Amino acid sequence: MANTSSAKKNVRKMARKTAVNKSRRTMVRSTLRKVEDAITAGNKDEANAALKAAEPAMMRAVSKGVFHKNTAARKISRLNKRVKAIG
């Protein structure tokens, strides 16, 4: 439990940042899920479009500190390889 005023303020700040990061992570996961759905459906055009939307969203989350840079690069690389293998 926070006792000092600065610790109480830090708790409030963490709650705000957690909510923002949670929303960013959810948005990124949704874009990745759209790519996954298009891949499983076998629709190459839709998968390409979804991947083009997912990549900047993922990198934006990296710049905000939600994901690590290598994690994002790995996920994008693997998705790209799967999209290319569709047709």
Secondary structure, DSSP 8 states (H G I E B T S, - for coil): ---SHHHHHHHHHHHHHHHHHHHHHHHHHHHHHHHHHHHHHT-HHHHHHHHHHHHHHHHHHHHTTSS-HHHHHHHHHHHHHHHHT--
